[in-house]
Amino acid sequence: MPASAPTIIATSMSLFSRGQGPYDMRPGPVFDLAAELAQAGPEPRLCYLGQAAGDQPTAFTALYGAFAGTRFRMSHLALFPMPNVDDLRAHLLAQDVVWVGGGSVANLCAVWRVHGLAEILHECWQAGVVLAGVSAGSICWHVGGSTDSFGRELRAFTDGLGWLPYGNGVHYDSEERRRPMMHRLVADGTLPTSHCTDDGVGLVYRGTRLVEAVADREGVGAYELTRAPDGTVRETPLTPRLLT
């Protein structure tokens, strides 16, 4: 059954390591939250989109391994070198949750637009499929954010899908350049009011309204950046609810 309202979960959170190697992972609690918001029932259908990283086979291996033996019914939609399903729209509309991985948000949005996926995902969002993702898979739903899509130095990205009328800052506590960059982009008007997440934090939107921040660990936070008339930026902490 679909979510009761169009829902996006934009995060700096994803899988947890089991500690036995780089691909030995398990799902974090954000996935159960997404299934709950989707009103998915006992076997949620979850589709992974990895275009931000070029549909890397290792990412698919890690995801399927992480969800093996869980209640989730996993699939993936690849676009490199060509789509792996015949009907993209039908496949995505049949999901409870669509999860978008990290990588290059600029490449992600460009590839989606070429394949008509932006329109399909918007239809899914309106139909109640929960859209969620990490890093590039968080920024993409917004107006934009800071990105390393164009090189090692962070730059502004303002060509997001724009369904959420805010900027989005990810990895706010773990990459030292992220916070000052987001402050600068809001201060100079490149980005509108922006919502930012430390690693381990996600933002839940119903429609275009931010309804809560959530976390998969203690000691992390979310933040709202707003521009004052004098051009200064106010950073307001948003206390996340701890997921269990």
Backbone as numpy.savetxt, mean C-alpha at the origin, in Angstrom:
# Nx Ny Nz CAx CAy CAz Cx Cy Cz
-17.98 -11.80 0.62 -18.84 -10.62 0.62 -17.95 -9.39 0.62
-18.24 -8.36 -0.16 -17.38 -7.20 -0.23 -17.47 -6.33 1.01
-16.46 -5.43 1.15 -16.47 -4.47 2.25 -17.69 -3.56 2.13
-18.12 -3.00 3.26 -19.31 -2.17 3.26 -19.06 -0.79 2.67
-17.83 -0.37 2.55 -17.48 0.91 1.95 -16.16 0.76 1.22
-15.92 1.56 0.19 -14.62 1.48 -0.50 -13.48 1.63 0.51
-12.55 0.68 0.51 -11.53 0.61 1.56 -10.14 0.47 0.97
-9.21 1.28 1.49 -7.80 1.18 1.15 -7.00 1.12 2.44
-6.02 0.21 2.48 -5.08 0.14 3.60 -3.69 0.45 3.04
-3.16 1.62 3.39 -1.89 2.10 2.85 -0.83 1.99 3.93
0.24 1.22 3.68 1.10 0.81 4.79 2.60 0.90 4.51
3.32 0.82 5.63 4.75 0.50 5.64 4.92 -0.82 6.40
4.06 -1.78 6.12 4.05 -3.06 6.83 3.68 -4.18 5.86
4.12 -5.40 6.17 3.82 -6.52 5.25 4.03 -7.85 5.96
4.99 -8.62 5.45 5.27 -9.95 5.99 6.23 -9.85 7.18
6.22 -10.87 8.03 7.18 -11.02 9.11 8.17 -12.12 8.75
9.42 -11.96 9.16 10.41 -13.01 8.97 10.25 -14.09 10.04
10.40 -15.34 9.63 10.44 -16.44 10.60 11.86 -16.68 11.08
12.84 -16.01 10.45 14.22 -16.07 10.90 15.06 -17.16 10.29
14.54 -17.86 9.28 15.27 -18.96 8.67 15.71 -18.66 7.24
15.93 -17.38 6.93 16.36 -17.02 5.58 15.49 -15.93 5.01
15.95 -15.30 3.90 15.24 -14.14 3.36 13.85 -14.44 2.82
13.59 -15.70 2.48 12.28 -16.04 1.92 11.43 -16.85 2.90
11.88 -16.95 4.15 11.12 -17.67 5.16 10.26 -16.66 5.91
9.06 -16.42 5.40 8.21 -15.34 5.89 6.86 -15.88 6.34
6.17 -15.05 7.09 4.78 -15.35 7.48 3.97 -14.07 7.37
2.66 -14.17 7.18 1.85 -12.96 7.04 1.80 -12.16 8.34
1.90 -10.84 8.22 1.66 -9.97 9.35 0.16 -9.81 9.59
-0.23 -9.22 10.73 -1.65 -9.12 11.07 -2.45 -8.19 10.17
-1.78 -7.38 9.35 -2.50 -6.49 8.45 -3.35 -7.28 7.46
-2.94 -8.49 7.13 -3.70 -9.28 6.16 -5.02 -9.76 6.77
-5.00 -10.13 8.03 -6.25 -10.48 8.70 -7.17 -9.27 8.81
-6.58 -8.10 9.07 -7.38 -6.88 9.10 -8.04 -6.63 7.76
-7.29 -6.78 6.68 -7.85 -6.57 5.34 -9.00 -7.53 5.07
-8.81 -8.79 5.45 -9.87 -9.79 5.24 -11.10 -9.45 6.06
-10.88 -8.97 7.28 -12.01 -8.58 8.14 -12.78 -7.41 7.53
-12.05 -6.40 7.05 -12.71 -5.25 6.45 -13.43 -5.62 5.15
-12.92 -6.64 4.47 -13.57 -7.12 3.25 -14.77 -8.01 3.54
-14.98 -8.33 4.81 -16.04 -9.26 5.19 -15.93 -10.54 4.36
-14.71 -11.10 4.37 -14.36 -12.13 3.40 -14.80 -13.54 3.77
-15.09 -13.80 5.01 -15.46 -15.16 5.38 -14.23 -15.99 5.71
-14.38 -17.33 5.81 -13.30 -18.17 6.33 -12.13 -18.38 5.37
-12.30 -18.17 4.07 -11.22 -18.39 3.11 -11.08 -17.16 2.21
-10.44 -16.11 2.72 -10.32 -14.87 1.93 -9.50 -15.08 0.66
-9.96 -14.49 -0.41 -9.22 -14.51 -1.68 -8.33 -13.29 -1.74
-7.04 -13.52 -1.86 -6.05 -12.44 -1.86 -5.18 -12.54 -3.10
-5.11 -11.46 -3.87 -4.31 -11.43 -5.09 -3.16 -10.46 -4.90
-1.96 -10.89 -5.23 -0.74 -10.09 -5.09 -0.37 -9.47 -6.43
-0.09 -8.16 -6.41 0.39 -7.44 -7.58 1.82 -6.97 -7.32
2.76 -7.41 -8.14 4.18 -7.11 -7.91 4.82 -6.28 -8.99
4.03 -5.46 -9.69 4.58 -4.70 -10.82 5.62 -3.65 -10.39
5.54 -3.16 -9.14 6.50 -2.16 -8.69 7.93 -2.71 -8.68
8.06 -4.02 -8.57 9.37 -4.67 -8.61 9.56 -5.48 -9.88
8.73 -5.25 -10.89 8.89 -5.94 -12.15 8.44 -7.38 -12.14
7.49 -7.73 -11.25 6.97 -9.10 -11.17 8.10 -10.12 -10.98
8.91 -9.89 -9.94 10.04 -10.78 -9.66 9.57 -12.15 -9.17
10.04 -13.24 -9.79 9.63 -14.58 -9.35 9.94 -14.84 -7.88
11.02 -14.27 -7.34 11.36 -14.50 -5.94 10.29 -13.92 -5.02
9.67 -12.82 -5.43 8.60 -12.24 -4.62 7.39 -13.16 -4.59
7.05 -13.75 -5.74 5.93 -14.69 -5.77 6.22 -15.90 -4.89
7.47 -16.39 -4.95 7.86 -17.54 -4.13 7.69 -17.22 -2.65
8.16 -16.02 -2.25 8.06 -15.63 -0.84 6.60 -15.52 -0.40
5.75 -14.93 -1.25 4.35 -14.75 -0.89 3.62 -16.08 -0.77
3.79 -16.94 -1.77 3.10 -18.22 -1.71 3.60 -19.06 -0.53
4.90 -18.97 -0.26 5.45 -19.69 0.89 4.90 -19.17 2.20
4.79 -17.84 2.29 4.30 -17.24 3.53 2.86 -17.63 3.82
2.04 -17.74 2.78 0.62 -18.01 2.97 0.27 -19.50 2.90
1.25 -20.35 2.63 0.99 -21.79 2.58 0.48 -22.27 3.94
-0.61 -23.01 3.91 -1.17 -23.54 5.14 -2.05 -22.58 5.91
-2.22 -21.35 5.39 -3.12 -20.40 6.04 -4.51 -20.51 5.42
-5.42 -19.71 5.92 -6.79 -19.74 5.41 -6.95 -18.96 4.11
-5.91 -18.22 3.70 -6.02 -17.38 2.52 -5.89 -18.20 1.23
-6.69 -17.83 0.24 -6.61 -18.44 -1.09 -5.84 -17.46 -1.97
-4.57 -17.77 -2.19 -3.64 -16.85 -2.85 -3.68 -16.97 -4.36
-3.49 -15.82 -5.02 -3.22 -15.80 -6.46 -2.34 -14.59 -6.71
-1.85 -14.46 -7.94 -1.11 -13.26 -8.30 -1.47 -12.87 -9.72
-1.32 -11.58 -9.97 -1.52 -11.05 -11.31 -0.21 -10.44 -11.77
0.41 -11.05 -12.77 1.66 -10.54 -13.34 1.38 -9.86 -14.67
2.15 -8.83 -14.98 2.05 -8.15 -16.27 3.34 -8.27 -17.08
4.41 -8.76 -16.47 5.69 -8.97 -17.15 5.89 -10.46 -17.38
6.26 -10.92 -18.59 6.36 -10.13 -19.82 5.01 -9.89 -20.49
3.99 -10.59 -19.97 2.61 -10.42 -20.46 1.69 -10.86 -19.33
0.41 -10.49 -19.36 -0.50 -10.91 -18.29 -0.58 -12.42 -18.17
-0.65 -12.89 -16.92 -0.72 -14.33 -16.68 -2.15 -14.84 -16.55
-3.14 -13.93 -16.65 -4.54 -14.33 -16.68 -5.20 -13.71 -17.90
-6.20 -14.36 -18.43 -6.84 -13.89 -19.66 -7.72 -12.67 -19.44
-8.39 -12.62 -18.29 -9.35 -11.54 -18.03 -8.95 -10.86 -16.72
-8.20 -9.76 -16.82 -7.71 -9.05 -15.64 -8.87 -8.57 -14.77
-9.87 -8.00 -15.41 -11.00 -7.43 -14.67 -11.73 -8.50 -13.88
-12.06 -9.60 -14.52 -12.81 -10.66 -13.84 -12.00 -11.23 -12.68
-10.71 -11.41 -12.90 -9.87 -11.98 -11.84 -9.83 -11.07 -10.63
-9.63 -9.78 -10.83 -9.50 -8.86 -9.70 -10.83 -8.62 -9.00
-11.92 -8.55 -9.75 -13.23 -8.35 -9.13 -13.66 -9.56 -8.30
-13.04 -10.71 -8.55 -13.38 -11.92 -7.79 -12.63 -12.01 -6.46
-11.74 -11.05 -6.18 -10.93 -11.09 -4.97 -11.64 -10.40 -3.81
-11.21 -10.76 -2.59 -11.60 -10.01 -1.40 -10.59 -8.90 -1.13
-9.30 -9.20 -1.33 -8.22 -8.27 -1.05 -7.24 -8.29 -2.21
-6.79 -7.12 -2.63 -5.68 -6.99 -3.57 -4.53 -6.35 -2.82
-3.38 -7.03 -2.79 -2.20 -6.52 -2.07 -1.12 -6.14 -3.08
-0.60 -4.91 -2.96 0.39 -4.38 -3.90 1.73 -4.27 -3.19
2.75 -4.89 -3.78 4.08 -4.89 -3.19 4.86 -3.62 -3.46
6.04 -3.53 -2.84 6.88 -2.35 -2.94 7.82 -2.38 -4.13
8.50 -1.25 -4.32 9.42 -1.10 -5.44 9.33 0.32 -5.98
9.23 0.45 -7.28 9.15 1.76 -7.94 7.69 2.16 -8.15
7.25 3.20 -7.43 5.86 3.65 -7.59 5.66 4.30 -8.95
6.70 4.95 -9.49 6.58 5.57 -10.81 6.36 4.51 -11.88
7.15 3.44 -11.84 6.98 2.36 -12.82 5.64 1.65 -12.62
5.27 1.46 -11.36 4.00 0.78 -11.04 2.83 1.49 -11.69
2.70 2.79 -11.46 1.56 3.53 -11.99 1.59 3.59 -13.51
2.78 3.72 -14.09 2.89 3.78 -15.55 2.44 2.46 -16.18
2.89 1.34 -15.64 2.53 0.02 -16.19 1.04 -0.23 -16.01
0.50 0.11 -14.86 -0.94 -0.07 -14.66 -1.74 0.70 -15.69
-1.35 1.93 -15.97 -2.10 2.75 -16.92 -2.03 2.17 -18.33
-0.88 1.68 -18.73 -0.75 1.08 -20.06 -1.68 -0.10 -20.24
-1.86 -0.88 -19.17 -2.68 -2.09 -19.23 -4.14 -1.85 -18.84
-4.51 -0.60 -18.58 -5.88 -0.32 -18.17 -6.20 -0.77 -16.76
-5.17 -1.05 -15.97 -5.40 -1.60 -14.64 -5.88 -0.53 -13.65
-5.52 0.73 -13.90 -5.99 1.79 -13.01 -7.51 1.84 -12.98
-8.12 1.77 -14.15 -9.59 1.79 -14.23 -10.20 0.54 -13.59
-9.57 -0.60 -13.81 -10.09 -1.85 -13.23 -10.00 -1.82 -11.71
-8.87 -1.36 -11.19 -8.70 -1.30 -9.74 -9.66 -0.30 -9.10
-9.93 0.79 -9.81 -10.91 1.75 -9.28 -12.29 1.10 -9.20
-12.64 0.31 -10.21 -13.92 -0.41 -10.17 -13.94 -1.39 -9.01
-12.82 -2.10 -8.79 -12.72 -3.03 -7.66 -12.92 -2.30 -6.34
-12.27 -1.16 -6.19 -12.37 -0.35 -4.96 -13.82 0.03 -4.70
-14.50 0.51 -5.74 -15.89 0.91 -5.58 -16.80 -0.28 -5.32
-16.40 -1.46 -5.82 -17.22 -2.66 -5.64 -17.01 -3.31 -4.28
-16.04 -2.84 -3.50 -15.83 -3.38 -2.16 -14.64 -4.29 -1.99
-13.85 -4.50 -3.04 -12.60 -5.23 -2.87 -11.65 -4.33 -2.08
-11.06 -4.84 -1.02 -10.13 -4.03 -0.22 -8.80 -3.95 -0.97
-8.35 -2.73 -1.23 -7.06 -2.49 -1.87 -6.04 -2.14 -0.79
-4.89 -2.77 -0.84 -3.90 -2.57 0.20 -2.50 -2.74 -0.38
-1.51 -2.28 0.37 -0.15 -2.46 -0.11 0.86 -1.77 0.78
2.13 -2.01 0.43 3.25 -1.52 1.22 4.15 -0.66 0.35
4.63 0.45 0.89 5.62 1.32 0.25 5.08 1.85 -1.07
5.62 1.44 -2.22 5.02 1.87 -3.49 3.55 1.49 -3.56
3.20 0.36 -2.94 1.81 -0.09 -2.88 0.97 0.69 -1.90
1.59 1.64 -1.22 0.87 2.60 -0.37 0.75 3.95 -1.06
1.87 4.43 -1.60 1.90 5.75 -2.24 0.96 5.81 -3.44
0.84 4.70 -4.17 0.16 4.71 -5.47 -1.27 5.20 -5.42
-1.98 4.98 -4.32 -3.39 5.35 -4.23 -3.57 6.85 -4.00
-2.50 7.54 -3.62 -2.53 8.94 -3.23 -2.15 9.85 -4.40
-2.13 11.15 -4.13 -1.61 12.13 -5.10 -0.15 11.83 -5.40
0.61 11.48 -4.38 2.03 11.17 -4.55 2.74 11.11 -3.23
4.07 11.22 -3.29 4.88 11.13 -2.09 6.34 11.33 -2.44
7.20 10.93 -1.55 8.63 10.93 -1.86 9.01 9.54 -2.36
9.92 9.50 -3.33 10.26 8.21 -3.96 11.72 8.16 -4.38
12.26 6.94 -4.39 13.57 6.70 -4.99 13.41 6.01 -6.35
12.25 6.17 -6.97 11.99 5.57 -8.28 12.96 6.07 -9.35
13.49 7.27 -9.18 14.30 7.90 -10.23 15.78 7.90 -9.93
16.19 7.27 -8.83 17.59 7.23 -8.45 17.74 7.17 -6.95
18.97 7.17 -6.48 19.23 7.01 -5.06 18.73 8.18 -4.23
18.76 9.38 -4.80 18.26 10.55 -4.09 16.73 10.60 -4.17
16.09 10.87 -3.05 14.64 10.96 -3.04 14.18 12.15 -3.88
13.09 11.94 -4.60 12.49 13.01 -5.39 10.98 13.00 -5.17
10.35 14.07 -5.62 8.89 14.16 -5.53 8.26 13.28 -6.59
7.18 12.62 -6.22 6.33 11.88 -7.16 4.92 12.42 -7.01
4.35 12.92 -8.08 3.02 13.55 -8.01 2.05 12.97 -9.04
2.36 11.78 -9.56 1.53 11.18 -10.59 0.86 9.90 -10.10
0.51 9.88 -8.80 -0.22 8.74 -8.27 -1.64 8.68 -8.82
-2.36 7.64 -8.47 -3.73 7.49 -8.95 -4.64 8.59 -8.41
-4.32 9.11 -7.24 -5.02 10.27 -6.71 -6.40 10.03 -6.16
-6.78 8.77 -5.93 -8.10 8.51 -5.37 -8.17 9.01 -3.93
-7.05 8.94 -3.22 -6.95 9.54 -1.89 -6.28 10.89 -2.06
-6.95 12.00 -1.72 -6.46 13.32 -2.07 -5.40 13.87 -1.11
-4.42 13.04 -0.81 -3.37 13.40 0.14 -2.02 12.97 -0.44
-0.95 13.52 0.15 0.36 12.93 -0.05 0.54 11.76 0.89
1.54 10.92 0.61 1.77 9.74 1.45 3.27 9.55 1.64
3.68 9.46 2.89 5.09 9.22 3.21 5.27 7.87 3.86
6.18 7.05 3.32 6.41 5.71 3.85 7.81 5.64 4.48
8.03 4.58 5.27 9.34 4.33 5.91 9.83 5.58 6.64
8.92 6.20 7.36 9.16 7.52 7.93 10.23 7.51 9.02
10.38 6.38 9.70 11.35 6.29 10.79 12.61 5.54 10.42
12.58 4.77 9.33 13.70 3.88 9.02 14.64 4.42 7.95
14.20 5.43 7.20 15.04 6.04 6.17 15.14 7.53 6.49
16.31 7.97 6.91 16.44 9.29 7.53 16.07 10.44 6.62
16.09 10.25 5.31 15.77 11.35 4.39 14.27 11.50 4.16
13.49 10.52 4.58 12.05 10.55 4.25 11.32 11.69 4.96
11.55 11.85 6.26 10.82 12.86 7.01 11.11 14.28 6.49
12.39 14.71 6.39 12.63 16.07 5.88 12.14 16.28 4.46
12.18 15.25 3.64 11.70 15.38 2.26 10.20 15.61 2.24
9.45 14.85 3.03 8.00 15.04 3.07 7.66 16.42 3.62
8.38 16.89 4.62 8.15 18.24 5.14 8.36 19.28 4.06
9.43 19.12 3.28 9.72 20.10 2.23 8.64 20.08 1.15
8.17 18.90 0.76 7.19 18.80 -0.31 5.83 19.37 0.11
5.48 19.23 1.39 4.24 19.84 1.88 4.44 21.35 2.04
5.60 21.76 2.53 5.85 23.19 2.76 5.80 23.99 1.47
6.35 23.45 0.38 6.39 24.22 -0.88 5.16 23.99 -1.76
4.20 23.20 -1.26 2.96 22.99 -1.99 3.02 21.92 -3.06
4.15 21.22 -3.17 4.24 20.12 -4.14 3.24 19.03 -3.81
3.06 18.77 -2.51 2.08 17.80 -2.05 1.07 18.48 -1.14
-0.17 17.99 -1.14 -1.18 18.50 -0.21 -0.94 17.93 1.18
-1.87 18.15 2.08 -1.85 17.49 3.39 -1.48 16.02 3.19
-0.54 15.55 4.01 0.02 14.21 3.79 -0.04 13.36 5.05
-0.19 12.06 4.84 -0.21 11.09 5.93 1.02 10.18 5.78
1.74 10.00 6.87 3.02 9.29 6.83 3.03 8.15 7.85
3.79 7.11 7.55 3.81 5.92 8.41 5.23 5.48 8.70
5.50 5.20 9.98 6.70 4.48 10.36 6.60 3.05 9.86
7.73 2.34 9.80 7.68 0.92 9.47 6.83 0.19 10.52
5.97 -0.69 10.05 5.07 -1.41 10.94 3.74 -0.73 11.16
3.45 0.33 10.38 2.22 1.09 10.56 1.45 1.15 9.25
0.13 1.13 9.35 -0.74 1.26 8.18 -1.86 2.26 8.44
-2.43 2.77 7.37 -3.52 3.74 7.43 -4.75 3.13 6.77
-5.87 3.20 7.44 -7.12 2.64 6.93 -8.02 3.77 6.47
-8.39 3.75 5.19 -9.29 4.74 4.61 -10.61 4.06 4.24
-11.71 4.70 4.63 -13.03 4.31 4.15 -13.50 5.42 3.23
-13.71 5.08 1.96 -13.86 6.13 0.97 -12.55 6.91 0.94
-12.62 8.22 1.06 -11.39 9.02 1.08 -11.09 9.54 2.49
-11.77 9.02 3.49 -11.59 9.49 4.87 -10.67 8.54 5.63
-9.63 9.11 6.25 -8.76 8.33 7.11 -9.49 8.03 8.41
-9.72 6.73 8.68 -10.50 6.39 9.87 -9.64 5.89 11.02
-8.47 5.33 10.74 -7.58 4.94 11.82 -6.21 4.57 11.29
-5.23 4.62 12.21 -3.91 4.06 11.95 -3.78 2.77 12.75
-3.06 1.80 12.21 -2.87 0.52 12.88 -1.38 0.18 12.85
-0.96 -0.67 13.78 0.46 -1.04 13.87 0.59 -2.52 14.18
1.69 -3.11 13.70 1.95 -4.52 14.00 3.06 -4.68 15.04
3.46 -3.56 15.68 4.48 -3.59 16.72 4.31 -2.36 17.62
4.96 -2.38 18.77 4.91 -1.25 19.70 5.91 -0.17 19.27
5.67 1.05 19.74 6.66 2.11 19.61 6.76 2.77 18.26
5.77 2.62 17.40 5.80 3.24 16.08 4.56 4.10 15.91
4.58 4.99 14.90 3.48 5.91 14.79 3.15 6.31 13.36
2.08 7.07 13.24 1.68 7.70 11.99 1.59 9.20 12.25
1.56 9.98 11.16 1.65 11.42 11.28 0.87 12.10 10.16
0.27 13.24 10.50 -0.37 14.08 9.49 0.43 15.37 9.34
0.81 15.69 8.10 1.54 16.92 7.81 0.60 17.91 7.14
0.48 19.08 7.72 -0.36 20.13 7.13 0.47 21.40 6.98
0.16 22.17 5.95 0.88 23.41 5.67 0.12 24.59 6.25
0.81 25.40 7.04 0.23 26.61 7.62 0.31 27.76 6.61
-0.48 28.83 6.79 -0.44 29.96 5.86 0.94 30.58 5.69
1.79 30.48 6.73 3.13 31.07 6.62 4.13 30.13 5.97
3.67 28.98 5.50 4.54 28.04 4.80 5.23 27.04 5.69
5.03 27.13 6.99 5.59 26.12 7.88 4.71 24.87 7.86
5.26 23.77 8.33 4.54 22.50 8.33 4.31 22.04 9.76
3.08 21.68 10.03 2.72 21.11 11.33 2.65 19.60 11.20
3.37 18.89 12.07 3.34 17.43 12.10 2.54 16.99 13.32
1.40 16.35 13.07 0.51 15.91 14.14 0.58 14.39 14.27
1.01 13.86 15.43 1.05 12.40 15.60 -0.36 11.80 15.57
-0.44 10.61 14.96 -1.67 9.83 14.93 -1.36 8.50 15.62
-1.96 8.26 16.78 -1.63 7.07 17.56 -2.27 5.84 16.93
-1.47 4.84 16.55 -2.07 3.65 15.92 -2.64 2.66 16.93
-3.62 1.92 16.46 -4.16 0.80 17.22 -3.27 -0.42 16.97
-2.87 -1.11 18.03 -1.99 -2.26 17.89 -2.79 -3.47 17.45
-2.39 -4.08 16.33 -3.03 -5.29 15.82 -2.44 -6.50 16.53
-3.28 -7.49 16.77 -2.80 -8.71 17.41 -3.08 -9.90 16.54
